[in-house]
Amino acid sequence: MRVLIIGSGAREHALAWAISRSPQVSALYCAPGNGGTAAIAQNVPLHVMNFVQCADWAANHAIDLTIIGPDDPLGGGIVDVFQARGLRVFGPTKAAARIESSKSWAKDLMQRHGIPTAHARYFDTIEVARQFLASSECSYPLVIKADGLAAGKGVSIVSTAQEAEQTITEFMIERRLGEAGARILLEEYLEGREVSFFALSDGRTSLPLVPACDYKRAFDGDQGPNTGGMGAYSPPGSIDATLEQQIVETILQPAIAAMAQEGCPFVGVLYAGLMLTSAGPKVLEFNARLGDPETQVILPRLKSDLLALILAASEQRLAGQQIAWRSEAACGVVLASKGYPGEYQMGFPITGLDQLSPDILAFHAGTRLTESGQLVTAGGRVMTLVALGQNVAAARARVYAQVDRVQFQGRRYRQDIAAREEAP
């Protein structure tokens, strides 16, 4: 099969790595890809938000399957464009991707169908939001969310009315997140352990993947601003088989059934960001694709043929499918540019990848190859280094023992990824 992967992050590199291992693949392309995907696929200089250009290229190059990685093209309707051309594509339609692209739409869906989630209200004007903040209904801590897609940076937890006022001003007036913050949600704060849970869906059936935990804050101890993710590990010790089954039965399968019932069946990877509260698991948010950096620690644990599973989902035949997983745990640490998620510089040479142990995986994100073949930084999150181990603690020790071998100017990383899973 000739396969095209749309996207340029570490998630897409991990997808390309996993897909390349399938015996069904005859040619693999990434658009636009990065410095890492260039080693296992042919990079194609397409713009992920130019849907017609992408579809034209896929049609002209006899692509058998296109896999969409990032949220923006999914939310914008790239799948609809491919389907209208009769091209096979894996990912939800624009209508189904609303489960991520509009948090208010997703919240209404959950409330209509009894899916456990935090209570929330949404606001289109700052004046009405301020009225709520001044009312007796408002309590702190309070979660403030941008309604639209914000690259993982649209959630703030505030402890005071002053912080709340500052955040809603940044979102709704200053438009720090662009149009994503034009509408906001003010949401109940949930206590517990946060986890990421994923399932393949063919529109009717859900097939769960293994869970993971990611780290969204920029600095150790969960300090600093939200990022797209600074690291992850799998599996989290807080989830056992009984809880996994509860999550599938009370959250994932009901969500997929609800979307089919409402005329927008979800085909793709449904990502539930969950809080494990004392009252059971509750949904913080849904996403319409694999997570980044969670993908980088989930796919190395997969024994099954990922391409075969994706084909089964895209052809509505997931029922009866099984997934085999390696027993090892995985831990991934993101190497980021100084200043990320704020302003940062790019173009710095990356060295030391050839010094990594063979069992360390390096999934590139913000990297590119210069005309002379030099690998340089090209983004805020530069790459994710991943190790497997007998358990999470062993995987953590293995990746941190190697992380300093990779160097570039301004490199930084969190030192506490998966520390909570170490034995006391």
LUMGU-896870 format. One record per residue (C-alpha): residue number from 1; residue in one letter; x, y, z. Coordinates in steps of 0.5 Angstrom, whole numbers. Layout:
% residues N
+-----+------+-------+-------+-------+
!  nr ! rest !     X !     Y !     Z !
+-----+------+-------+-------+-------+
! NUM !    A !     X !     Y !     Z !
...
+-----+------+-------+-------+-------+
% end
This chain:
% residues 424
+-----+------+-------+-------+-------+
!  nr ! rest !     X !     Y !     Z !
+-----+------+-------+-------+-------+
!   1 !    M !     0 !     0 !     0 !
!   2 !    R !     2 !     7 !    -1 !
!   3 !    V !     1 !    11 !     5 !
!   4 !    L !     1 !    19 !     6 !
!   5 !    I !     1 !    22 !    13 !
!   6 !    I !    -1 !    29 !    14 !
!   7 !    G !     3 !    33 !    19 !
!   8 !    S !    10 !    35 !    22 !
!   9 !    G !    11 !    33 !    29 !
!  10 !    A !    13 !    28 !    34 !
!  11 !    R !     7 !    24 !    33 !
!  12 !    E !     7 !    24 !    26 !
!  13 !    H !    14 !    21 !    26 !
!  14 !    A !    12 !    16 !    31 !
!  15 !    L !     6 !    14 !    26 !
!  16 !    A !    11 !    14 !    21 !
!  17 !    W !    16 !     9 !    25 !
!  18 !    A !    10 !     5 !    27 !
!  19 !    I !     7 !     4 !    20 !
!  20 !    S !    14 !     3 !    16 !
!  21 !    R !    14 !    -3 !    20 !
!  22 !    S !     8 !    -6 !    17 !
!  23 !    P !     9 !   -11 !    11 !
!  24 !    Q !     3 !    -8 !     7 !
!  25 !    V !     7 !    -2 !     6 !
!  26 !    S !    10 !    -1 !    -1 !
!  27 !    A !    11 !     7 !     0 !
!  28 !    L !    11 !    12 !     5 !
!  29 !    Y !    10 !    19 !     5 !
!  30 !    C !    10 !    25 !    10 !
!  31 !    A !     7 !    32 !     9 !
!  32 !    P !    11 !    36 !    10 !
!  33 !    G !    14 !    32 !    15 !
!  34 !    N !    21 !    33 !    19 !
!  35 !    G !    28 !    32 !    20 !
!  36 !    G !    27 !    25 !    23 !
!  37 !    T !    21 !    23 !    18 !
!  38 !    A !    26 !    24 !    12 !
!  39 !    A !    30 !    18 !    14 !
!  40 !    I !    24 !    13 !    14 !
!  41 !    A !    19 !    16 !     9 !
!  42 !    Q !    19 !    21 !     3 !
!  43 !    N !    18 !    28 !     6 !
!  44 !    V !    13 !    32 !     1 !
!  45 !    P !    13 !    40 !     2 !
!  46 !    L !     5 !    40 !     2 !
!  47 !    H !     1 !    45 !     7 !
!  48 !    V !    -3 !    41 !    12 !
!  49 !    M !    -8 !    47 !    12 !
!  50 !    N !    -9 !    47 !     4 !
!  51 !    F !   -14 !    41 !     3 !
!  52 !    V !   -15 !    41 !    -4 !
!  53 !    Q !    -7 !    41 !    -5 !
!  54 !    C !    -6 !    35 !    -1 !
!  55 !    A !   -12 !    32 !    -4 !
!  56 !    D !    -9 !    33 !   -11 !
!  57 !    W !    -3 !    30 !    -9 !
!  58 !    A !    -6 !    24 !    -6 !
!  59 !    A !   -10 !    23 !   -12 !
!  60 !    N !    -4 !    24 !   -17 !
!  61 !    H !     1 !    20 !   -13 !
!  62 !    A !    -4 !    14 !   -13 !
!  63 !    I !    -4 !    14 !    -5 !
!  64 !    D !    -8 !     8 !    -2 !
!  65 !    L !    -9 !    11 !     5 !
!  66 !    T !    -8 !    18 !     8 !
!  67 !    I !    -7 !    19 !    16 !
!  68 !    I !    -9 !    26 !    19 !
!  69 !    G !    -5 !    27 !    25 !
!  70 !    P !    -6 !    34 !    27 !
!  71 !    D !   -12 !    37 !    30 !
!  72 !    D !   -12 !    44 !    26 !
!  73 !    P !   -14 !    40 !    19 !
!  74 !    L !   -19 !    35 !    22 !
!  75 !    G !   -22 !    41 !    25 !
!  76 !    G !   -22 !    45 !    19 !
!  77 !    G !   -25 !    39 !    15 !
!  78 !    I !   -19 !    36 !    11 !
!  79 !    V !   -23 !    29 !    11 !
!  80 !    D !   -29 !    32 !     8 !
!  81 !    V !   -25 !    34 !     2 !
!  82 !    F !   -21 !    27 !     1 !
!  83 !    Q !   -28 !    24 !     2 !
!  84 !    A !   -31 !    28 !    -3 !
!  85 !    R !   -26 !    26 !    -8 !
!  86 !    G !   -27 !    19 !    -7 !
!  87 !    L !   -20 !    18 !    -3 !
!  88 !    R !   -19 !    13 !     3 !
!  89 !    V !   -17 !    17 !     9 !
!  90 !    F !   -17 !    16 !    17 !
!  91 !    G !   -20 !    21 !    21 !
!  92 !    P !   -26 !    24 !    23 !
!  93 !    T !   -30 !    29 !    19 !
!  94 !    K !   -31 !    36 !    21 !
!  95 !    A !   -38 !    35 !    24 !
!  96 !    A !   -35 !    29 !    28 !
!  97 !    A !   -28 !    33 !    30 !
!  98 !    R !   -33 !    38 !    33 !
!  99 !    I !   -32 !    34 !    39 !
! 100 !    E !   -25 !    37 !    40 !
! 101 !    S !   -25 !    44 !    36 !
! 102 !    S !   -31 !    46 !    40 !
! 103 !    K !   -31 !    45 !    47 !
! 104 !    S !   -38 !    48 !    48 !
! 105 !    W !   -41 !    43 !    43 !
! 106 !    A !   -37 !    37 !    46 !
! 107 !    K !   -40 !    39 !    53 !
! 108 !    D !   -47 !    39 !    51 !
! 109 !    L !   -46 !    33 !    48 !
! 110 !    M !   -44 !    30 !    54 !
! 111 !    Q !   -49 !    33 !    58 !
! 112 !    R !   -55 !    30 !    53 !
! 113 !    H !   -52 !    23 !    54 !
! 114 !    G !   -50 !    23 !    61 !
! 115 !    I !   -43 !    22 !    60 !
! 116 !    P !   -39 !    24 !    66 !
! 117 !    T !   -36 !    31 !    66 !
! 118 !    A !   -34 !    37 !    70 !
! 119 !    H !   -40 !    42 !    70 !
! 120 !    A !   -39 !    48 !    66 !
! 121 !    R !   -42 !    54 !    63 !
! 122 !    Y !   -40 !    58 !    57 !
! 123 !    F !   -40 !    65 !    55 !
! 124 !    D !   -39 !    69 !    48 !
! 125 !    T !   -38 !    76 !    51 !
! 126 !    I !   -33 !    78 !    57 !
! 127 !    E !   -39 !    82 !    60 !
! 128 !    V !   -43 !    76 !    62 !
! 129 !    A !   -37 !    72 !    64 !
! 130 !    R !   -35 !    78 !    69 !
! 131 !    Q !   -42 !    77 !    72 !
! 132 !    F !   -41 !    70 !    73 !
! 133 !    L !   -35 !    71 !    76 !
! 134 !    A !   -38 !    76 !    81 !
! 135 !    S !   -44 !    71 !    83 !
! 136 !    S !   -45 !    67 !    88 !
! 137 !    E !   -44 !    61 !    83 !
! 138 !    C !   -37 !    62 !    82 !
! 139 !    S !   -32 !    58 !    86 !
! 140 !    Y !   -24 !    57 !    86 !
! 141 !    P !   -20 !    54 !    84 !
! 142 !    L !   -24 !    55 !    77 !
! 143 !    V !   -22 !    52 !    70 !
! 144 !    I !   -22 !    57 !    64 !
! 145 !    K !   -22 !    54 !    57 !
! 146 !    A !   -22 !    57 !    50 !
! 147 !    D !   -27 !    54 !    46 !
! 148 !    G !   -23 !    53 !    40 !
! 149 !    L !   -17 !    49 !    38 !
! 150 !    A !   -11 !    52 !    42 !
! 151 !    A !    -5 !    47 !    41 !
! 152 !    G !    -6 !    45 !    48 !
! 153 !    K !    -5 !    52 !    51 !
! 154 !    G !   -12 !    54 !    52 !
! 155 !    V !   -13 !    52 !    59 !
! 156 !    S !   -12 !    56 !    65 !
! 157 !    I !   -13 !    54 !    72 !
! 158 !    V !   -14 !    60 !    77 !
! 159 !    S !   -15 !    61 !    84 !
! 160 !    T !   -17 !    68 !    85 !
! 161 !    A !   -22 !    73 !    82 !
! 162 !    Q !   -16 !    77 !    80 !
! 163 !    E !   -13 !    71 !    76 !
! 164 !    A !   -20 !    70 !    73 !
! 165 !    E !   -21 !    77 !    70 !
! 166 !    Q !   -13 !    77 !    67 !
! 167 !    T !   -14 !    70 !    64 !
! 168 !    I !   -21 !    72 !    61 !
! 169 !    T !   -18 !    79 !    58 !
! 170 !    E !   -13 !    75 !    55 !
! 171 !    F !   -17 !    70 !    52 !
! 172 !    M !   -23 !    75 !    50 !
! 173 !    I !   -20 !    82 !    49 !
! 174 !    E !   -13 !    81 !    47 !
! 175 !    R !   -14 !    75 !    43 !
! 176 !    R !    -8 !    71 !    46 !
! 177 !    L !   -10 !    65 !    43 !
! 178 !    G !   -13 !    68 !    37 !
! 179 !    E !   -21 !    66 !    35 !
! 180 !    A !   -20 !    60 !    39 !
! 181 !    G !   -21 !    64 !    45 !
! 182 !    A !   -27 !    68 !    43 !
! 183 !    R !   -32 !    64 !    47 !
! 184 !    I !   -30 !    61 !    53 !
! 185 !    L !   -32 !    56 !    58 !
! 186 !    L !   -32 !    57 !    66 !
! 187 !    E !   -31 !    50 !    69 !
! 188 !    E !   -31 !    46 !    75 !
! 189 !    Y !   -25 !    44 !    78 !
! 190 !    L !   -24 !    37 !    79 !
! 191 !    E !   -19 !    34 !    84 !
! 192 !    G !   -15 !    27 !    82 !
! 193 !    R !   -10 !    24 !    78 !
! 194 !    E !   -10 !    26 !    70 !
! 195 !    V !   -10 !    21 !    65 !
! 196 !    S !   -10 !    20 !    57 !
! 197 !    F !   -14 !    15 !    54 !
! 198 !    F !   -15 !    13 !    47 !
! 199 !    A !   -19 !     8 !    43 !
! 200 !    L !   -20 !     7 !    35 !
! 201 !    S !   -27 !     8 !    33 !
! 202 !    D !   -30 !     6 !    26 !
! 203 !    G !   -36 !    10 !    28 !
! 204 !    R !   -40 !     4 !    31 !
! 205 !    T !   -34 !     0 !    35 !
! 206 !    S !   -29 !     3 !    40 !
! 207 !    L !   -22 !    -1 !    41 !
! 208 !    P !   -18 !     2 !    47 !
! 209 !    L !   -11 !     3 !    46 !
! 210 !    V !    -7 !     3 !    53 !
! 211 !    P !    -7 !     9 !    57 !
! 212 !    A !    -2 !    14 !    58 !
! 213 !    C !     0 !    20 !    63 !
! 214 !    D !     3 !    27 !    60 !
! 215 !    Y !     6 !    33 !    63 !
! 216 !    K !     3 !    40 !    60 !
! 217 !    R !     7 !    45 !    64 !
! 218 !    A !    13 !    48 !    62 !
! 219 !    F !    17 !    46 !    68 !
! 220 !    D !    19 !    41 !    74 !
! 221 !    G !    13 !    41 !    79 !
! 222 !    D !     8 !    42 !    74 !
! 223 !    Q !    10 !    50 !    74 !
! 224 !    G !    10 !    55 !    69 !
! 225 !    P !     5 !    56 !    63 !
! 226 !    N !     1 !    50 !    59 !
! 227 !    T !     5 !    47 !    53 !
! 228 !    G !     3 !    42 !    48 !
! 229 !    G !     6 !    37 !    52 !
! 230 !    M !    13 !    36 !    56 !
! 231 !    G !    13 !    28 !    56 !
! 232 !    A !     9 !    22 !    58 !
! 233 !    Y !     9 !    15 !    60 !
! 234 !    S !     5 !     9 !    59 !
! 235 !    P !     2 !     5 !    63 !
! 236 !    P !     0 !    10 !    69 !
! 237 !    G !     0 !     6 !    75 !
! 238 !    S !    -7 !     9 !    77 !
! 239 !    I !   -11 !     5 !    72 !
! 240 !    D !   -12 !    -3 !    72 !
! 241 !    A !   -16 !    -7 !    68 !
! 242 !    T !   -23 !    -6 !    72 !
! 243 !    L !   -22 !     2 !    71 !
! 244 !    E !   -20 !     1 !    64 !
! 245 !    Q !   -27 !    -3 !    63 !
! 246 !    Q !   -31 !     2 !    67 !
! 247 !    I !   -28 !     8 !    62 !
! 248 !    V !   -30 !     4 !    56 !
! 249 !    E !   -37 !     3 !    58 !
! 250 !    T !   -38 !     9 !    61 !
! 251 !    I !   -34 !    14 !    57 !
! 252 !    L !   -31 !    12 !    50 !
! 253 !    Q !   -37 !     7 !    48 !
! 254 !    P !   -42 !    12 !    50 !
! 255 !    A !   -39 !    18 !    46 !
! 256 !    I !   -38 !    14 !    40 !
! 257 !    A !   -45 !    12 !    40 !
! 258 !    A !   -48 !    19 !    42 !
! 259 !    M !   -44 !    22 !    36 !
! 260 !    A !   -47 !    16 !    31 !
! 261 !    Q !   -54 !    17 !    34 !
! 262 !    E !   -53 !    25 !    33 !
! 263 !    G !   -51 !    24 !    25 !
! 264 !    C !   -44 !    25 !    26 !
! 265 !    P !   -41 !    18 !    27 !
! 266 !    F !   -33 !    19 !    29 !
! 267 !    V !   -28 !    15 !    25 !
! 268 !    G !   -21 !    16 !    28 !
! 269 !    V !   -18 !    16 !    34 !
! 270 !    L !   -22 !    19 !    40 !
! 271 !    Y !   -18 !    21 !    46 !
! 272 !    A !   -21 !    22 !    52 !
! 273 !    G !   -17 !    27 !    57 !
! 274 !    L !   -20 !    24 !    64 !
! 275 !    M !   -19 !    26 !    71 !
! 276 !    L !   -20 !    20 !    76 !
! 277 !    T !   -24 !    23 !    82 !
! 278 !    S !   -26 !    20 !    88 !
! 279 !    A !   -33 !    19 !    84 !
! 280 !    G !   -30 !    16 !    79 !
! 281 !    P !   -27 !    18 !    72 !
! 282 !    K !   -30 !    24 !    69 !
! 283 !    V !   -28 !    27 !    62 !
! 284 !    L !   -24 !    34 !    62 !
! 285 !    E !   -24 !    34 !    55 !
! 286 !    F !   -24 !    30 !    48 !
! 287 !    N !   -19 !    30 !    43 !
! 288 !    A !   -21 !    28 !    36 !
! 289 !    R !   -14 !    25 !    34 !
! 290 !    L !    -8 !    22 !    38 !
! 291 !    G !    -4 !    26 !    43 !
! 292 !    D !     3 !    29 !    43 !
! 293 !    P !     7 !    27 !    47 !
! 294 !    E !     3 !    21 !    49 !
! 295 !    T !     3 !    17 !    42 !
! 296 !    Q !    11 !    17 !    42 !
! 297 !    V !    10 !    12 !    49 !
! 298 !    I !     4 !     8 !    46 !
! 299 !    L !     6 !     6 !    39 !
! 300 !    P !    13 !     3 !    42 !
! 301 !    R !     9 !    -1 !    46 !
! 302 !    L !     5 !    -4 !    40 !
! 303 !    K !     6 !   -11 !    38 !
! 304 !    S !     0 !   -11 !    33 !
! 305 !    D !     0 !    -8 !    26 !
! 306 !    L !    -2 !    -1 !    26 !
! 307 !    L !    -4 !     0 !    19 !
! 308 !    A !    -8 !    -6 !    19 !
! 309 !    L !   -12 !    -4 !    25 !
! 310 !    I !   -13 !     3 !    22 !
! 311 !    L !   -15 !     0 !    15 !
! 312 !    A !   -20 !    -4 !    20 !
! 313 !    A !   -23 !     2 !    23 !
! 314 !    S !   -23 !     6 !    16 !
! 315 !    E !   -27 !     0 !    13 !
! 316 !    Q !   -32 !     0 !    19 !
! 317 !    R !   -30 !    -7 !    21 !
! 318 !    L !   -27 !    -6 !    28 !
! 319 !    A !   -31 !   -11 !    31 !
! 320 !    G !   -28 !   -17 !    33 !
! 321 !    Q !   -21 !   -14 !    32 !
! 322 !    Q !   -16 !   -15 !    38 !
! 323 !    I !    -9 !   -11 !    40 !
! 324 !    A !    -3 !   -14 !    42 !
! 325 !    W !     2 !   -10 !    47 !
! 326 !    R !     9 !   -11 !    49 !
! 327 !    S !     9 !   -12 !    57 !
! 328 !    E !    14 !    -6 !    57 !
! 329 !    A !    13 !     1 !    60 !
! 330 !    A !    15 !     7 !    56 !
! 331 !    C !    18 !    14 !    58 !
! 332 !    G !    19 !    20 !    54 !
! 333 !    V !    22 !    26 !    55 !
! 334 !    V !    21 !    32 !    50 !
! 335 !    L !    27 !    36 !    49 !
! 336 !    A !    25 !    44 !    48 !
! 337 !    S !    28 !    50 !    45 !
! 338 !    K !    29 !    56 !    51 !
! 339 !    G !    23 !    60 !    51 !
! 340 !    Y !    18 !    55 !    49 !
! 341 !    P !    12 !    56 !    49 !
! 342 !    G !    14 !    63 !    49 !
! 343 !    E !    18 !    66 !    44 !
! 344 !    Y !    24 !    62 !    42 !
! 345 !    Q !    30 !    62 !    37 !
! 346 !    M !    31 !    56 !    31 !
! 347 !    G !    36 !    54 !    27 !
! 348 !    F !    41 !    51 !    32 !
! 349 !    P !    45 !    45 !    30 !
! 350 !    I !    43 !    38 !    34 !
! 351 !    T !    49 !    33 !    36 !
! 352 !    G !    49 !    27 !    39 !
! 353 !    L !    44 !    23 !    36 !
! 354 !    D !    49 !    18 !    34 !
! 355 !    Q !    51 !    17 !    41 !
! 356 !    L !    44 !    14 !    43 !
! 357 !    S !    44 !     7 !    45 !
! 358 !    P !    40 !     3 !    40 !
! 359 !    D !    34 !     2 !    44 !
! 360 !    I !    33 !     9 !    45 !
! 361 !    L !    28 !    12 !    40 !
! 362 !    A !    28 !    19 !    38 !
! 363 !    F !    22 !    22 !    35 !
! 364 !    H !    23 !    29 !    32 !
! 365 !    A !    18 !    35 !    32 !
! 366 !    G !    21 !    41 !    31 !
! 367 !    T !    27 !    39 !    26 !
! 368 !    R !    29 !    40 !    19 !
! 369 !    L !    35 !    38 !    15 !
! 370 !    T !    39 !    44 !    12 !
! 371 !    E !    41 !    44 !     4 !
! 372 !    S !    48 !    41 !     7 !
! 373 !    G !    45 !    35 !    11 !
! 374 !    Q !    46 !    39 !    18 !
! 375 !    L !    40 !    37 !    23 !
! 376 !    V !    38 !    44 !    26 !
! 377 !    T !    32 !    46 !    31 !
! 378 !    A !    26 !    48 !    27 !
! 379 !    G !    21 !    49 !    33 !
! 380 !    G !    19 !    50 !    40 !
! 381 !    R !    19 !    42 !    42 !
! 382 !    V !    25 !    39 !    38 !
! 383 !    M !    24 !    32 !    39 !
! 384 !    T !    22 !    26 !    44 !
! 385 !    L !    27 !    21 !    47 !
! 386 !    V !    23 !    15 !    49 !
! 387 !    A !    26 !     9 !    52 !
! 388 !    L !    22 !     2 !    54 !
! 389 !    G !    23 !    -2 !    61 !
! 390 !    Q !    21 !    -7 !    65 !
! 391 !    N !    17 !    -2 !    69 !
! 392 !    V !    16 !     5 !    68 !
! 393 !    A !    21 !     7 !    73 !
! 394 !    A !    26 !     3 !    69 !
! 395 !    A !    24 !     6 !    63 !
! 396 !    R !    25 !    13 !    66 !
! 397 !    A !    32 !    11 !    69 !
! 398 !    R !    34 !     9 !    62 !
! 399 !    V !    32 !    15 !    58 !
! 400 !    Y !    34 !    20 !    63 !
! 401 !    A !    41 !    16 !    63 !
! 402 !    Q !    41 !    18 !    55 !
! 403 !    V !    38 !    25 !    55 !
! 404 !    D !    44 !    29 !    55 !
! 405 !    R !    47 !    26 !    50 !
! 406 !    V !    43 !    30 !    45 !
! 407 !    Q !    45 !    37 !    45 !
! 408 !    F !    43 !    44 !    42 !
! 409 !    Q !    44 !    51 !    44 !
! 410 !    G !    38 !    53 !    49 !
! 411 !    R !    36 !    46 !    50 !
! 412 !    R !    32 !    44 !    56 !
! 413 !    Y !    27 !    39 !    59 !
! 414 !    R !    23 !    37 !    65 !
! 415 !    Q !    27 !    32 !    70 !
! 416 !    D !    21 !    30 !    73 !
! 417 !    I !    17 !    26 !    68 !
! 418 !    A !    14 !    19 !    71 !
! 419 !    A !    18 !    21 !    77 !
! 420 !    R !    11 !    20 !    81 !
! 421 !    E !    11 !    12 !    79 !
! 422 !    E !    18 !    11 !    82 !
! 423 !    A !    18 !     6 !    88 !
! 424 !    P !    18 !    10 !    94 !
+-----+------+-------+-------+-------+
% end
